[in-house]
Amino acid sequence: METTLAKKSKRTKKSLFNGLLVKLLALAIGVGCAVTIVTVNRDCTEKESELSGIQEKINKIEADNSELQRVLDSDDLSAYIEKVAMEEHGYAYSDERRFYDTSRD
């Protein structure tokens, strides 16, 4: 009879250890899943903000492209070249005088 009790206590200890191990494993998996979900949600939020920034850039470039296409389709290309030379590159006619307001910084 003592051997039967000893076997039962060994089984109880063994099954208790296995049950505890399973619970710890389940807890670790649950924590891992929770961390993964939080990380994925944070990454999705970052990517959505990047996407909105990229979409704004796309809209601006498309507007610039449509303006350039309009200029190319018109026959007044020399006026556009003159405007770009004066505004973006600072060119001026040889007899032209330019005055700049240096009081504003």
C-alpha positions in Angstrom: 0.0 0.0 0.0 2.9 2.3 0.6 4.1 1.9 -2.9 0.7 2.9 -4.2 0.8 6.1 -2.2 4.3 6.8 -3.3 3.4 6.3 -6.9 0.3 8.6 -6.5 2.4 11.3 -4.8 5.0 11.1 -7.6 2.3 11.3 -10.3 0.7 14.3 -8.4 4.1 16.1 -8.3 4.8 15.2 -11.9 1.4 16.3 -13.1 1.5 19.5 -11.0 4.9 20.4 -12.5 3.5 19.7 -16.0 0.3 21.8 -15.3 2.4 24.6 -14.0 4.7 24.4 -17.0 1.7 24.6 -19.3 0.3 27.6 -17.5 3.6 29.4 -17.6 3.9 28.6 -21.3 0.4 29.9 -22.0 1.1 33.1 -20.0 4.3 33.7 -22.0 2.5 33.2 -25.2 -0.2 35.6 -24.1 2.3 38.2 -23.1 4.2 37.8 -26.4 0.9 38.2 -28.4 0.0 41.3 -26.5 3.4 42.9 -27.1 3.2 42.0 -30.8 -0.3 43.5 -31.1 0.9 46.8 -29.4 4.0 46.9 -31.6 2.0 46.3 -34.8 -0.5 48.9 -33.9 2.2 51.5 -33.3 3.9 50.6 -36.5 0.6 50.9 -38.4 0.0 54.4 -36.9 3.5 55.5 -38.0 3.1 54.1 -41.5 -0.3 55.8 -41.9 1.2 59.2 -40.9 4.0 58.5 -43.5 1.4 57.6 -46.1 -0.5 60.9 -45.5 2.8 62.8 -45.9 3.7 61.0 -49.1 0.2 61.6 -50.4 0.5 65.3 -49.8 3.8 65.3 -51.7 2.2 63.4 -54.5 -0.7 65.9 -54.7 1.8 68.8 -54.8 3.9 67.2 -57.5 0.8 66.3 -59.6 -0.3 70.0 -59.3 3.2 71.1 -60.4 3.1 68.6 -63.3 -0.3 69.8 -64.5 1.0 73.4 -64.4 4.0 72.4 -66.4 1.9 70.5 -68.9 -0.4 73.5 -69.3 2.7 75.7 -70.0 4.1 73.1 -72.5 0.7 72.8 -74.3 0.5 76.6 -74.7 2.6 78.3 -77.3 4.0 80.8 -74.9 7.0 78.8 -73.7 9.4 81.8 -73.9 7.3 83.7 -71.3 7.6 80.7 -68.9 11.3 80.5 -69.4 11.7 84.2 -68.7 9.6 83.9 -65.6 11.7 81.0 -64.3 14.9 82.8 -65.1 13.9 85.9 -63.2 12.1 84.4 -60.2 14.2 81.2 -59.5 17.6 82.1 -60.9 17.7 85.9 -60.3 18.4 86.8 -63.9 17.6 90.3 -65.1 17.7 92.2 -68.4 20.9 94.2 -69.0 19.1 97.5 -68.8 16.9 96.5 -65.9 17.5 97.9 -62.4 16.4 95.9 -59.3 15.9 97.3 -55.9 15.8 95.0 -52.9 14.4 95.8 -49.4 17.2 95.0 -47.0 15.5 96.4 -44.0 13.6 93.2 -43.5 15.6 90.3 -42.2 
